[in-house]
Amino acid sequence: MCAVFLLYNHLDFGSKKNAEIYKIFTITIPEDLDYMGVFDDIFEEYTNSHELVYVKTTNMGSMFRLTYHVSLRDIAKEKEMIDKLRCRNGNLEISVSRQQTTVSEL
């Protein structure tokens, strides 16, 4: 039984059905805002998991562009979460896109 679960987990079984919960959030913040953990409380409230995967300076170094991989708890609350993120980042740019699945689907 355990081997079957590990196989399903490794193959990302059911990923197409749950694909809408896996998102990429790209958030721009001013350089004076410490990007380490700045959104952790919001992500803890709205996601099952989140990971900061990329940090880039932009606008001649006056801003950071942060990229997170997240797994949403409830897709119906995505806009509510974005509104809280906008309050925290000073209403700078936020983009949301779907993550690519790791396994090709037939």
KESELUM-664348 format. One record per residue: residue in one letter; x, y, z of N, C-alpha, C, O in turn; residue number from 1. Coordinates in Angstrom, 2 decimals, always signed. Layout:
// residues N
<lumza->a | n_x->X | n_y->Y | n_z->Z | ca_x->X | ca_y->Y | ca_z->Z | c_x->X | c_y->Y | c_z->Z | o_x->X | o_y->Y | o_z->Z | tidren->NUM> $
...
This chain:
// residues 106
<lumza->m | n_x->+0.82 | n_y->-1.19 | n_z->+0.00 | ca_x->+0.00 | ca_y->+0.00 | ca_z->+0.00 | c_x->+0.87 | c_y->+1.27 | c_z->+0.00 | o_x->+0.61 | o_y->+2.21 | o_z->-0.75 | tidren->1> $
<lumza->c | n_x->+1.88 | n_y->+1.27 | n_z->+0.83 | ca_x->+2.76 | ca_y->+2.43 | ca_z->+0.93 | c_x->+3.49 | c_y->+2.65 | c_z->-0.40 | o_x->+3.69 | o_y->+3.79 | o_z->-0.81 | tidren->2> $
<lumza->a | n_x->+3.89 | n_y->+1.57 | n_z->-1.05 | ca_x->+4.58 | ca_y->+1.69 | ca_z->-2.33 | c_x->+3.68 | c_y->+2.31 | c_z->-3.40 | o_x->+4.14 | o_y->+3.10 | o_z->-4.22 | tidren->3> $
<lumza->v | n_x->+2.40 | n_y->+1.95 | n_z->-3.37 | ca_x->+1.45 | ca_y->+2.52 | ca_z->-4.33 | c_x->+1.32 | c_y->+4.02 | c_z->-4.11 | o_x->+1.32 | o_y->+4.80 | o_z->-5.07 | tidren->4> $
<lumza->f | n_x->+1.22 | n_y->+4.44 | n_z->-2.85 | ca_x->+1.11 | ca_y->+5.86 | ca_z->-2.53 | c_x->+2.35 | c_y->+6.61 | c_z->-3.00 | o_x->+2.25 | o_y->+7.69 | o_z->-3.59 | tidren->5> $
<lumza->l | n_x->+3.53 | n_y->+6.04 | n_z->-2.75 | ca_x->+4.77 | ca_y->+6.68 | ca_z->-3.19 | c_x->+4.82 | c_y->+6.81 | c_z->-4.71 | o_x->+5.28 | o_y->+7.82 | o_z->-5.24 | tidren->6> $
<lumza->l | n_x->+4.35 | n_y->+5.77 | n_z->-5.40 | ca_x->+4.32 | ca_y->+5.82 | ca_z->-6.86 | c_x->+3.38 | c_y->+6.92 | c_z->-7.35 | o_x->+3.74 | o_y->+7.69 | o_z->-8.23 | tidren->7> $
<lumza->y | n_x->+2.18 | n_y->+6.99 | n_z->-6.78 | ca_x->+1.22 | ca_y->+8.04 | ca_z->-7.16 | c_x->+1.80 | c_y->+9.42 | c_z->-6.88 | o_x->+1.67 | o_y->+10.33 | o_z->-7.70 | tidren->8> $
<lumza->n | n_x->+2.43 | n_y->+9.59 | n_z->-5.73 | ca_x->+3.02 | ca_y->+10.87 | ca_z->-5.36 | c_x->+4.15 | c_y->+11.24 | c_z->-6.33 | o_x->+4.25 | o_y->+12.39 | o_z->-6.76 | tidren->9> $
<lumza->h | n_x->+5.00 | n_y->+10.27 | n_z->-6.66 | ca_x->+6.11 | ca_y->+10.52 | ca_z->-7.56 | c_x->+5.62 | c_y->+10.89 | c_z->-8.96 | o_x->+6.20 | o_y->+11.76 | o_z->-9.62 | tidren->10> $
<lumza->l | n_x->+4.57 | n_y->+10.24 | n_z->-9.41 | ca_x->+4.04 | ca_y->+10.51 | ca_z->-10.74 | c_x->+3.10 | c_y->+11.70 | c_z->-10.77 | o_x->+2.59 | o_y->+12.07 | o_z->-11.83 | tidren->11> $
<lumza->d | n_x->+2.86 | n_y->+12.31 | n_z->-9.60 | ca_x->+1.92 | ca_y->+13.43 | ca_z->-9.48 | c_x->+0.55 | c_y->+13.03 | c_z->-9.99 | o_x->-0.09 | o_y->+13.76 | o_z->-10.75 | tidren->12> $
<lumza->f | n_x->+0.09 | n_y->+11.86 | n_z->-9.56 | ca_x->-1.19 | ca_y->+11.31 | ca_z->-9.97 | c_x->-2.32 | c_y->+12.29 | c_z->-9.65 | o_x->-2.39 | o_y->+12.81 | o_z->-8.53 | tidren->13> $
<lumza->g | n_x->-3.17 | n_y->+12.54 | n_z->-10.60 | ca_x->-4.28 | ca_y->+13.47 | ca_z->-10.42 | c_x->-3.89 | c_y->+14.91 | c_z->-10.59 | o_x->-4.67 | o_y->+15.80 | o_z->-10.23 | tidren->14> $
<lumza->s | n_x->-2.70 | n_y->+15.18 | n_z->-11.12 | ca_x->-2.23 | ca_y->+16.56 | ca_z->-11.21 | c_x->-3.12 | c_y->+17.42 | c_z->-12.10 | o_x->-3.29 | o_y->+18.61 | o_z->-11.84 | tidren->15> $
<lumza->k | n_x->-3.69 | n_y->+16.84 | n_z->-13.15 | ca_x->-4.55 | ca_y->+17.64 | ca_z->-14.03 | c_x->-5.79 | c_y->+18.10 | c_z->-13.29 | o_x->-6.25 | o_y->+19.22 | o_z->-13.46 | tidren->16> $
<lumza->k | n_x->-6.33 | n_y->+17.22 | n_z->-12.46 | ca_x->-7.53 | ca_y->+17.55 | ca_z->-11.69 | c_x->-7.25 | c_y->+18.69 | c_z->-10.69 | o_x->-8.11 | o_y->+19.53 | o_z->-10.46 | tidren->17> $
<lumza->n | n_x->-6.06 | n_y->+18.70 | n_z->-10.12 | ca_x->-5.72 | ca_y->+19.70 | ca_z->-9.10 | c_x->-4.82 | c_y->+20.81 | c_z->-9.63 | o_x->-4.30 | o_y->+21.60 | o_z->-8.84 | tidren->18> $
<lumza->a | n_x->-4.63 | n_y->+20.89 | n_z->-10.93 | ca_x->-3.68 | ca_y->+21.85 | ca_z->-11.51 | c_x->-4.02 | c_y->+23.29 | c_z->-11.15 | o_x->-3.11 | o_y->+24.12 | o_z->-11.04 | tidren->19> $
<lumza->e | n_x->-5.29 | n_y->+23.61 | n_z->-10.95 | ca_x->-5.66 | ca_y->+25.00 | ca_z->-10.68 | c_x->-5.20 | c_y->+25.50 | c_z->-9.32 | o_x->-5.20 | o_y->+26.71 | o_z->-9.09 | tidren->20> $
<lumza->i | n_x->-4.79 | n_y->+24.62 | n_z->-8.42 | ca_x->-4.32 | ca_y->+25.09 | ca_z->-7.10 | c_x->-2.84 | c_y->+25.45 | c_z->-7.11 | o_x->-2.37 | o_y->+26.15 | o_z->-6.21 | tidren->21> $
<lumza->y | n_x->-2.09 | n_y->+24.99 | n_z->-8.13 | ca_x->-0.66 | ca_y->+25.27 | ca_z->-8.20 | c_x->-0.43 | c_y->+26.52 | c_z->-9.03 | o_x->-0.74 | o_y->+26.56 | o_z->-10.22 | tidren->22> $
<lumza->k | n_x->+0.13 | n_y->+27.56 | n_z->-8.39 | ca_x->+0.30 | ca_y->+28.87 | ca_z->-9.03 | c_x->+1.72 | c_y->+29.38 | c_z->-8.85 | o_x->+2.45 | o_y->+28.97 | o_z->-7.95 | tidren->23> $
<lumza->i | n_x->+2.08 | n_y->+30.29 | n_z->-9.73 | ca_x->+3.31 | ca_y->+31.05 | ca_z->-9.61 | c_x->+2.92 | c_y->+32.51 | c_z->-9.36 | o_x->+2.22 | o_y->+33.11 | o_z->-10.18 | tidren->24> $
<lumza->f | n_x->+3.35 | n_y->+33.06 | n_z->-8.26 | ca_x->+3.10 | ca_y->+34.46 | ca_z->-7.93 | c_x->+4.40 | c_y->+35.23 | c_z->-8.12 | o_x->+5.44 | o_y->+34.86 | o_z->-7.58 | tidren->25> $
<lumza->t | n_x->+4.34 | n_y->+36.29 | n_z->-8.90 | ca_x->+5.47 | ca_y->+37.19 | ca_z->-9.08 | c_x->+5.05 | c_y->+38.53 | c_z->-8.51 | o_x->+4.09 | o_y->+39.15 | o_z->-8.96 | tidren->26> $
<lumza->i | n_x->+5.79 | n_y->+38.97 | n_z->-7.50 | ca_x->+5.41 | ca_y->+40.15 | ca_z->-6.72 | c_x->+6.56 | c_y->+41.14 | c_z->-6.72 | o_x->+7.69 | o_y->+40.78 | o_z->-6.39 | tidren->27> $
<lumza->t | n_x->+6.27 | n_y->+42.38 | n_z->-7.07 | ca_x->+7.27 | ca_y->+43.45 | ca_z->-7.03 | c_x->+7.14 | c_y->+44.18 | c_z->-5.71 | o_x->+6.04 | o_y->+44.52 | o_z->-5.27 | tidren->28> $
<lumza->i | n_x->+8.30 | n_y->+44.41 | n_z->-5.07 | ca_x->+8.32 | ca_y->+45.15 | ca_z->-3.80 | c_x->+9.40 | c_y->+46.22 | c_z->-3.86 | o_x->+10.36 | o_y->+46.09 | o_z->-4.62 | tidren->29> $
<lumza->p | n_x->+9.26 | n_y->+47.29 | n_z->-3.07 | ca_x->+10.31 | ca_y->+48.32 | ca_z->-3.02 | c_x->+11.56 | c_y->+47.74 | c_z->-2.33 | o_x->+11.46 | o_y->+46.82 | o_z->-1.52 | tidren->30> $
<lumza->e | n_x->+12.72 | n_y->+48.30 | n_z->-2.66 | ca_x->+13.98 | ca_y->+47.77 | ca_z->-2.14 | c_x->+14.10 | c_y->+47.91 | c_z->-0.62 | o_x->+14.85 | o_y->+47.15 | o_z->+0.00 | tidren->31> $
<lumza->d | n_x->+13.39 | n_y->+48.84 | n_z->-0.02 | ca_x->+13.50 | ca_y->+49.02 | ca_z->+1.43 | c_x->+12.66 | c_y->+48.02 | c_z->+2.23 | o_x->+12.73 | o_y->+48.01 | o_z->+3.46 | tidren->32> $
<lumza->l | n_x->+11.88 | n_y->+47.19 | n_z->+1.55 | ca_x->+11.10 | ca_y->+46.15 | ca_z->+2.21 | c_x->+11.92 | c_y->+44.86 | c_z->+2.20 | o_x->+12.32 | o_y->+44.38 | o_z->+1.14 | tidren->33> $
<lumza->d | n_x->+12.18 | n_y->+44.30 | n_z->+3.37 | ca_x->+12.98 | ca_y->+43.07 | ca_z->+3.48 | c_x->+12.18 | c_y->+41.91 | c_z->+2.91 | o_x->+11.13 | o_y->+41.55 | o_z->+3.46 | tidren->34> $
<lumza->y | n_x->+12.66 | n_y->+41.32 | n_z->+1.84 | ca_x->+11.87 | ca_y->+40.30 | ca_z->+1.13 | c_x->+11.84 | c_y->+38.95 | c_z->+1.84 | o_x->+10.99 | o_y->+38.12 | o_z->+1.53 | tidren->35> $
<lumza->m | n_x->+12.74 | n_y->+38.70 | n_z->+2.77 | ca_x->+12.75 | ca_y->+37.41 | ca_z->+3.47 | c_x->+11.59 | c_y->+37.35 | c_z->+4.47 | o_x->+11.63 | o_y->+37.98 | o_z->+5.53 | tidren->36> $
<lumza->g | n_x->+10.58 | n_y->+36.59 | n_z->+4.12 | ca_x->+9.45 | ca_y->+36.37 | ca_z->+5.03 | c_x->+8.40 | c_y->+37.46 | c_z->+5.02 | o_x->+7.49 | o_y->+37.43 | o_z->+5.85 | tidren->37> $
<lumza->v | n_x->+8.51 | n_y->+38.43 | n_z->+4.11 | ca_x->+7.59 | ca_y->+39.57 | ca_z->+4.12 | c_x->+6.13 | c_y->+39.17 | c_z->+3.91 | o_x->+5.23 | o_y->+39.84 | o_z->+4.40 | tidren->38> $
<lumza->f | n_x->+5.89 | n_y->+38.08 | n_z->+3.18 | ca_x->+4.52 | ca_y->+37.64 | ca_z->+2.90 | c_x->+4.16 | c_y->+36.32 | c_z->+3.58 | o_x->+3.10 | o_y->+35.76 | o_z->+3.31 | tidren->39> $
<lumza->d | n_x->+5.02 | n_y->+35.82 | n_z->+4.45 | ca_x->+4.80 | ca_y->+34.50 | ca_z->+5.05 | c_x->+3.46 | c_y->+34.38 | c_z->+5.76 | o_x->+2.79 | o_y->+33.36 | o_z->+5.63 | tidren->40> $
<lumza->d | n_x->+3.05 | n_y->+35.39 | n_z->+6.50 | ca_x->+1.78 | ca_y->+35.30 | ca_z->+7.23 | c_x->+0.58 | c_y->+35.21 | c_z->+6.28 | o_x->-0.37 | o_y->+34.49 | o_z->+6.55 | tidren->41> $
<lumza->i | n_x->+0.64 | n_y->+35.92 | n_z->+5.18 | ca_x->-0.44 | ca_y->+35.86 | ca_z->+4.18 | c_x->-0.45 | c_y->+34.50 | c_z->+3.49 | o_x->-1.51 | o_y->+33.90 | o_z->+3.32 | tidren->42> $
<lumza->f | n_x->+0.73 | n_y->+34.03 | n_z->+3.11 | ca_x->+0.80 | ca_y->+32.71 | ca_z->+2.47 | c_x->+0.37 | c_y->+31.60 | c_z->+3.42 | o_x->-0.27 | o_y->+30.64 | o_z->+2.99 | tidren->43> $
<lumza->e | n_x->+0.70 | n_y->+31.70 | n_z->+4.69 | ca_x->+0.29 | ca_y->+30.69 | ca_z->+5.67 | c_x->-1.24 | c_y->+30.62 | c_z->+5.76 | o_x->-1.81 | o_y->+29.55 | o_z->+5.94 | tidren->44> $
<lumza->e | n_x->-1.89 | n_y->+31.76 | n_z->+5.62 | ca_x->-3.34 | ca_y->+31.81 | ca_z->+5.71 | c_x->-4.04 | c_y->+31.21 | c_z->+4.49 | o_x->-5.08 | o_y->+30.57 | o_z->+4.63 | tidren->45> $
<lumza->y | n_x->-3.48 | n_y->+31.42 | n_z->+3.30 | ca_x->-4.18 | ca_y->+31.07 | ca_z->+2.06 | c_x->-3.60 | c_y->+29.89 | c_z->+1.28 | o_x->-4.20 | o_y->+29.45 | o_z->+0.30 | tidren->46> $
<lumza->t | n_x->-2.45 | n_y->+29.38 | n_z->+1.69 | ca_x->-1.82 | ca_y->+28.32 | ca_z->+0.91 | c_x->-1.54 | c_y->+27.09 | c_z->+1.75 | o_x->-1.40 | o_y->+27.16 | o_z->+2.98 | tidren->47> $
<lumza->n | n_x->-1.45 | n_y->+25.95 | n_z->+1.07 | ca_x->-0.98 | ca_y->+24.73 | ca_z->+1.72 | c_x->+0.54 | c_y->+24.72 | c_z->+1.81 | o_x->+1.12 | o_y->+24.21 | o_z->+2.77 | tidren->48> $
<lumza->s | n_x->+1.17 | n_y->+25.31 | n_z->+0.80 | ca_x->+2.63 | ca_y->+25.41 | ca_z->+0.80 | c_x->+3.03 | c_y->+26.62 | c_z->-0.06 | o_x->+2.30 | o_y->+27.03 | o_z->-0.96 | tidren->49> $
<lumza->h | n_x->+4.19 | n_y->+27.16 | n_z->+0.24 | ca_x->+4.74 | ca_y->+28.26 | ca_z->-0.55 | c_x->+6.26 | c_y->+28.22 | c_z->-0.47 | o_x->+6.83 | o_y->+27.81 | o_z->+0.54 | tidren->50> $
<lumza->e | n_x->+6.90 | n_y->+28.66 | n_z->-1.55 | ca_x->+8.35 | ca_y->+28.66 | ca_z->-1.59 | c_x->+8.82 | c_y->+29.83 | c_z->-2.45 | o_x->+8.38 | o_y->+30.00 | o_z->-3.58 | tidren->51> $
<lumza->l | n_x->+9.72 | n_y->+30.62 | n_z->-1.89 | ca_x->+10.37 | ca_y->+31.68 | ca_z->-2.65 | c_x->+11.44 | c_y->+31.03 | c_z->-3.52 | o_x->+12.40 | o_y->+30.46 | o_z->-2.99 | tidren->52> $
<lumza->v | n_x->+11.27 | n_y->+31.09 | n_z->-4.84 | ca_x->+12.18 | ca_y->+30.37 | ca_z->-5.73 | c_x->+13.10 | c_y->+31.28 | c_z->-6.54 | o_x->+14.06 | o_y->+30.80 | o_z->-7.14 | tidren->53> $
<lumza->y | n_x->+12.82 | n_y->+32.59 | n_z->-6.56 | ca_x->+13.62 | ca_y->+33.48 | ca_z->-7.41 | c_x->+13.50 | c_y->+34.90 | c_z->-6.90 | o_x->+12.40 | o_y->+35.36 | o_z->-6.57 | tidren->54> $
<lumza->v | n_x->+14.61 | n_y->+35.60 | n_z->-6.85 | ca_x->+14.65 | ca_y->+37.02 | ca_z->-6.47 | c_x->+15.47 | c_y->+37.74 | c_z->-7.52 | o_x->+16.57 | o_y->+37.31 | o_z->-7.86 | tidren->55> $
<lumza->k | n_x->+14.93 | n_y->+38.85 | n_z->-8.02 | ca_x->+15.63 | ca_y->+39.62 | ca_z->-9.04 | c_x->+15.45 | c_y->+41.11 | c_z->-8.73 | o_x->+14.36 | o_y->+41.54 | o_z->-8.35 | tidren->56> $
<lumza->t | n_x->+16.51 | n_y->+41.89 | n_z->-8.90 | ca_x->+16.36 | ca_y->+43.33 | ca_z->-8.79 | c_x->+15.81 | c_y->+43.86 | c_z->-10.11 | o_x->+16.07 | o_y->+43.31 | o_z->-11.17 | tidren->57> $
<lumza->t | n_x->+15.05 | n_y->+44.94 | n_z->-10.01 | ca_x->+14.45 | ca_y->+45.53 | ca_z->-11.20 | c_x->+14.40 | c_y->+47.04 | c_z->-11.01 | o_x->+14.66 | o_y->+47.54 | o_z->-9.91 | tidren->58> $
<lumza->n | n_x->+14.06 | n_y->+47.76 | n_z->-12.06 | ca_x->+13.95 | ca_y->+49.21 | ca_z->-12.03 | c_x->+15.24 | c_y->+49.85 | c_z->-11.50 | o_x->+15.21 | o_y->+50.67 | o_z->-10.57 | tidren->59> $
<lumza->m | n_x->+16.36 | n_y->+49.46 | n_z->-12.10 | ca_x->+17.68 | ca_y->+49.96 | ca_z->-11.73 | c_x->+18.01 | c_y->+49.72 | c_z->-10.26 | o_x->+18.66 | o_y->+50.55 | o_z->-9.62 | tidren->60> $
<lumza->g | n_x->+17.55 | n_y->+48.59 | n_z->-9.74 | ca_x->+17.88 | ca_y->+48.20 | ca_z->-8.37 | c_x->+16.99 | c_y->+48.79 | c_z->-7.30 | o_x->+17.21 | o_y->+48.55 | o_z->-6.12 | tidren->61> $
<lumza->s | n_x->+15.99 | n_y->+49.57 | n_z->-7.68 | ca_x->+15.13 | ca_y->+50.20 | ca_z->-6.67 | c_x->+13.98 | c_y->+49.30 | c_z->-6.24 | o_x->+13.23 | o_y->+49.64 | o_z->-5.32 | tidren->62> $
<lumza->m | n_x->+13.83 | n_y->+48.15 | n_z->-6.89 | ca_x->+12.77 | ca_y->+47.21 | ca_z->-6.53 | c_x->+13.28 | c_y->+45.78 | c_z->-6.66 | o_x->+14.26 | o_y->+45.51 | o_z->-7.36 | tidren->63> $
<lumza->f | n_x->+12.59 | n_y->+44.87 | n_z->-5.98 | ca_x->+12.84 | ca_y->+43.45 | ca_z->-6.11 | c_x->+11.63 | c_y->+42.80 | c_z->-6.75 | o_x->+10.49 | o_y->+43.20 | o_z->-6.50 | tidren->64> $
<lumza->r | n_x->+11.87 | n_y->+41.81 | n_z->-7.58 | ca_x->+10.79 | ca_y->+40.99 | ca_z->-8.14 | c_x->+10.96 | c_y->+39.59 | c_z->-7.55 | o_x->+11.96 | o_y->+38.91 | o_z->-7.79 | tidren->65> $
<lumza->l | n_x->+9.96 | n_y->+39.17 | n_z->-6.77 | ca_x->+9.99 | ca_y->+37.89 | ca_z->-6.07 | c_x->+9.09 | c_y->+36.90 | c_z->-6.78 | o_x->+7.98 | o_y->+37.25 | o_z->-7.18 | tidren->66> $
<lumza->t | n_x->+9.56 | n_y->+35.67 | n_z->-6.94 | ca_x->+8.75 | ca_y->+34.63 | ca_z->-7.57 | c_x->+8.56 | c_y->+33.50 | c_z->-6.57 | o_x->+9.52 | o_y->+32.94 | o_z->-6.03 | tidren->67> $
<lumza->y | n_x->+7.30 | n_y->+33.17 | n_z->-6.32 | ca_x->+6.92 | ca_y->+32.11 | ca_z->-5.39 | c_x->+6.17 | c_y->+31.01 | c_z->-6.11 | o_x->+5.40 | o_y->+31.28 | o_z->-7.02 | tidren->68> $
<lumza->h | n_x->+6.40 | n_y->+29.77 | n_z->-5.71 | ca_x->+5.56 | ca_y->+28.65 | ca_z->-6.10 | c_x->+4.64 | c_y->+28.38 | c_z->-4.92 | o_x->+5.11 | o_y->+28.19 | o_z->-3.80 | tidren->69> $
<lumza->v | n_x->+3.34 | n_y->+28.37 | n_z->-5.18 | ca_x->+2.38 | ca_y->+28.15 | ca_z->-4.10 | c_x->+1.36 | c_y->+27.09 | c_z->-4.47 | o_x->+1.10 | o_y->+26.82 | o_z->-5.65 | tidren->70> $
<lumza->s | n_x->+0.79 | n_y->+26.51 | n_z->-3.45 | ca_x->-0.33 | ca_y->+25.59 | ca_z->-3.59 | c_x->-1.48 | c_y->+26.18 | c_z->-2.78 | o_x->-1.43 | o_y->+26.21 | o_z->-1.55 | tidren->71> $
<lumza->l | n_x->-2.51 | n_y->+26.65 | n_z->-3.47 | ca_x->-3.62 | ca_y->+27.34 | ca_z->-2.82 | c_x->-4.50 | c_y->+26.37 | c_z->-2.02 | o_x->-4.72 | o_y->+25.24 | o_z->-2.44 | tidren->72> $
<lumza->r | n_x->-4.99 | n_y->+26.83 | n_z->-0.89 | ca_x->-5.96 | ca_y->+26.04 | ca_z->-0.12 | c_x->-7.33 | c_y->+26.08 | c_z->-0.76 | o_x->-8.01 | o_y->+25.06 | o_z->-0.88 | tidren->73> $
<lumza->d | n_x->-7.73 | n_y->+27.28 | n_z->-1.18 | ca_x->-9.07 | ca_y->+27.48 | ca_z->-1.73 | c_x->-8.95 | c_y->+28.46 | c_z->-2.90 | o_x->-8.68 | o_y->+29.64 | o_z->-2.70 | tidren->74> $
<lumza->i | n_x->-9.16 | n_y->+27.97 | n_z->-4.12 | ca_x->-8.98 | ca_y->+28.84 | ca_z->-5.28 | c_x->-9.99 | c_y->+29.98 | c_z->-5.31 | o_x->-9.76 | o_y->+31.00 | o_z->-5.95 | tidren->75> $
<lumza->a | n_x->-11.11 | n_y->+29.82 | n_z->-4.61 | ca_x->-12.12 | ca_y->+30.88 | ca_z->-4.56 | c_x->-11.62 | c_y->+32.09 | c_z->-3.77 | o_x->-12.20 | o_y->+33.17 | o_z->-3.87 | tidren->76> $
<lumza->k | n_x->-10.57 | n_y->+31.93 | n_z->-2.98 | ca_x->-10.04 | ca_y->+33.04 | ca_z->-2.17 | c_x->-8.77 | c_y->+33.64 | c_z->-2.76 | o_x->-8.06 | o_y->+34.39 | o_z->-2.09 | tidren->77> $
<lumza->e | n_x->-8.49 | n_y->+33.31 | n_z->-4.01 | ca_x->-7.28 | ca_y->+33.84 | ca_z->-4.64 | c_x->-7.28 | c_y->+35.37 | c_z->-4.70 | o_x->-6.27 | o_y->+35.99 | o_z->-4.38 | tidren->78> $
<lumza->k | n_x->-8.39 | n_y->+35.98 | n_z->-5.10 | ca_x->-8.45 | ca_y->+37.44 | ca_z->-5.18 | c_x->-8.29 | c_y->+38.08 | c_z->-3.80 | o_x->-7.62 | o_y->+39.11 | o_z->-3.67 | tidren->79> $
<lumza->e | n_x->-8.89 | n_y->+37.48 | n_z->-2.80 | ca_x->-8.76 | ca_y->+37.99 | ca_z->-1.43 | c_x->-7.28 | c_y->+38.00 | c_z->-1.01 | o_x->-6.81 | o_y->+38.95 | o_z->-0.39 | tidren->80> $
<lumza->m | n_x->-6.57 | n_y->+36.93 | n_z->-1.35 | ca_x->-5.15 | ca_y->+36.86 | ca_z->-1.03 | c_x->-4.37 | c_y->+37.92 | c_z->-1.81 | o_x->-3.49 | o_y->+38.57 | o_z->-1.24 | tidren->81> $
<lumza->i | n_x->-4.68 | n_y->+38.10 | n_z->-3.09 | ca_x->-3.99 | ca_y->+39.11 | ca_z->-3.89 | c_x->-4.21 | c_y->+40.50 | c_z->-3.31 | o_x->-3.28 | o_y->+41.31 | o_z->-3.27 | tidren->82> $
<lumza->d | n_x->-5.41 | n_y->+40.79 | n_z->-2.85 | ca_x->-5.69 | ca_y->+42.09 | ca_z->-2.24 | c_x->-4.82 | c_y->+42.33 | c_z->-1.01 | o_x->-4.32 | o_y->+43.44 | o_z->-0.80 | tidren->83> $
<lumza->k | n_x->-4.62 | n_y->+41.29 | n_z->-0.18 | ca_x->-3.75 | ca_y->+41.44 | ca_z->+0.99 | c_x->-2.30 | c_y->+41.61 | c_z->+0.59 | o_x->-1.57 | o_y->+42.39 | o_z->+1.21 | tidren->84> $
<lumza->l | n_x->-1.87 | n_y->+40.90 | n_z->-0.45 | ca_x->-0.51 | ca_y->+41.07 | ca_z->-0.95 | c_x->-0.29 | c_y->+42.48 | c_z->-1.49 | o_x->+0.77 | o_y->+43.08 | o_z->-1.28 | tidren->85> $
<lumza->r | n_x->-1.30 | n_y->+43.03 | n_z->-2.18 | ca_x->-1.21 | ca_y->+44.39 | ca_z->-2.72 | c_x->-1.08 | c_y->+45.43 | c_z->-1.62 | o_x->-0.33 | o_y->+46.40 | o_z->-1.76 | tidren->86> $
<lumza->c | n_x->-1.78 | n_y->+45.23 | n_z->-0.53 | ca_x->-1.65 | ca_y->+46.16 | ca_z->+0.61 | c_x->-0.23 | c_y->+46.13 | c_z->+1.16 | o_x->+0.32 | o_y->+47.17 | o_z->+1.53 | tidren->87> $
<lumza->r | n_x->+0.36 | n_y->+44.95 | n_z->+1.21 | ca_x->+1.70 | ca_y->+44.79 | ca_z->+1.77 | c_x->+2.78 | c_y->+45.32 | c_z->+0.84 | o_x->+3.78 | o_y->+45.86 | o_z->+1.31 | tidren->88> $
<lumza->n | n_x->+2.60 | n_y->+45.18 | n_z->-0.49 | ca_x->+3.67 | ca_y->+45.59 | ca_z->-1.40 | c_x->+3.47 | c_y->+47.01 | c_z->-1.95 | o_x->+4.16 | o_y->+47.41 | o_z->-2.89 | tidren->89> $
<lumza->g | n_x->+2.55 | n_y->+47.75 | n_z->-1.37 | ca_x->+2.34 | ca_y->+49.13 | ca_z->-1.80 | c_x->+1.64 | c_y->+49.25 | c_z->-3.14 | o_x->+1.84 | o_y->+50.22 | o_z->-3.87 | tidren->90> $
<lumza->n | n_x->+0.83 | n_y->+48.27 | n_z->-3.46 | ca_x->+0.04 | ca_y->+48.23 | ca_z->-4.69 | c_x->+0.92 | c_y->+48.20 | c_z->-5.95 | o_x->+0.52 | o_y->+48.68 | o_z->-7.01 | tidren->91> $
<lumza->l | n_x->+2.11 | n_y->+47.61 | n_z->-5.81 | ca_x->+2.96 | ca_y->+47.41 | ca_z->-6.98 | c_x->+2.51 | c_y->+46.16 | c_z->-7.71 | o_x->+1.59 | o_y->+45.47 | o_z->-7.27 | tidren->92> $
<lumza->e | n_x->+3.14 | n_y->+45.87 | n_z->-8.82 | ca_x->+2.72 | ca_y->+44.78 | ca_z->-9.71 | c_x->+2.76 | c_y->+43.40 | c_z->-9.05 | o_x->+3.71 | o_y->+43.05 | o_z->-8.35 | tidren->93> $
<lumza->i | n_x->+1.69 | n_y->+42.65 | n_z->-9.29 | ca_x->+1.59 | ca_y->+41.24 | ca_z->-8.89 | c_x->+1.06 | c_y->+40.49 | c_z->-10.10 | o_x->+0.08 | o_y->+40.90 | o_z->-10.72 | tidren->94> $
<lumza->s | n_x->+1.71 | n_y->+39.39 | n_z->-10.44 | ca_x->+1.17 | ca_y->+38.54 | ca_z->-11.50 | c_x->+1.02 | c_y->+37.12 | c_z->-10.97 | o_x->+1.78 | o_y->+36.67 | o_z->-10.12 | tidren->95> $
<lumza->v | n_x->+0.01 | n_y->+36.44 | n_z->-11.50 | ca_x->-0.29 | ca_y->+35.08 | ca_z->-11.10 | c_x->-0.39 | c_y->+34.24 | c_z->-12.37 | o_x->-1.07 | o_y->+34.63 | o_z->-13.32 | tidren->96> $
<lumza->s | n_x->+0.28 | n_y->+33.11 | n_z->-12.38 | ca_x->+0.19 | ca_y->+32.20 | ca_z->-13.51 | c_x->+0.12 | c_y->+30.77 | c_z->-13.01 | o_x->+0.42 | o_y->+30.48 | o_z->-11.86 | tidren->97> $
<lumza->r | n_x->-0.27 | n_y->+29.90 | n_z->-13.91 | ca_x->-0.38 | ca_y->+28.49 | ca_z->-13.56 | c_x->+0.99 | c_y->+27.83 | c_z->-13.65 | o_x->+1.78 | o_y->+28.14 | o_z->-14.55 | tidren->98> $
<lumza->q | n_x->+1.28 | n_y->+26.94 | n_z->-12.71 | ca_x->+2.52 | ca_y->+26.18 | ca_z->-12.77 | c_x->+2.39 | c_y->+25.07 | c_z->-13.80 | o_x->+1.31 | o_y->+24.51 | o_z->-13.99 | tidren->99> $
<lumza->q | n_x->+3.48 | n_y->+24.76 | n_z->-14.45 | ca_x->+3.50 | ca_y->+23.61 | ca_z->-15.35 | c_x->+3.60 | c_y->+22.35 | c_z->-14.51 | o_x->+4.32 | o_y->+22.33 | o_z->-13.51 | tidren->100> $
<lumza->t | n_x->+2.90 | n_y->+21.31 | n_z->-14.89 | ca_x->+3.00 | ca_y->+20.05 | ca_z->-14.17 | c_x->+4.31 | c_y->+19.38 | c_z->-14.54 | o_x->+4.86 | o_y->+19.61 | o_z->-15.62 | tidren->101> $
<lumza->t | n_x->+4.80 | n_y->+18.54 | n_z->-13.65 | ca_x->+6.09 | ca_y->+17.89 | ca_z->-13.87 | c_x->+5.98 | c_y->+16.65 | c_z->-14.74 | o_x->+7.00 | o_y->+16.17 | o_z->-15.25 | tidren->102> $
<lumza->v | n_x->+4.79 | n_y->+16.13 | n_z->-14.92 | ca_x->+4.60 | ca_y->+14.91 | ca_z->-15.69 | c_x->+3.75 | c_y->+15.24 | c_z->-16.91 | o_x->+2.72 | o_y->+15.89 | o_z->-16.79 | tidren->103> $
<lumza->s | n_x->+4.18 | n_y->+14.79 | n_z->-18.06 | ca_x->+3.38 | ca_y->+15.00 | ca_z->-19.27 | c_x->+2.09 | c_y->+14.22 | c_z->-19.14 | o_x->+2.08 | o_y->+13.06 | o_z->-18.73 | tidren->104> $
<lumza->e | n_x->+0.99 | n_y->+14.87 | n_z->-19.49 | ca_x->-0.31 | ca_y->+14.23 | ca_z->-19.37 | c_x->-0.75 | c_y->+13.72 | c_z->-20.72 | o_x->-0.55 | o_y->+14.38 | o_z->-21.74 | tidren->105> $
<lumza->l | n_x->-1.36 | n_y->+12.56 | n_z->-20.73 | ca_x->-1.78 | ca_y->+11.94 | ca_z->-21.97 | c_x->-3.14 | c_y->+12.41 | c_z->-22.39 | o_x->-3.64 | o_y->+11.98 | o_z->-23.43 | tidren->106> $
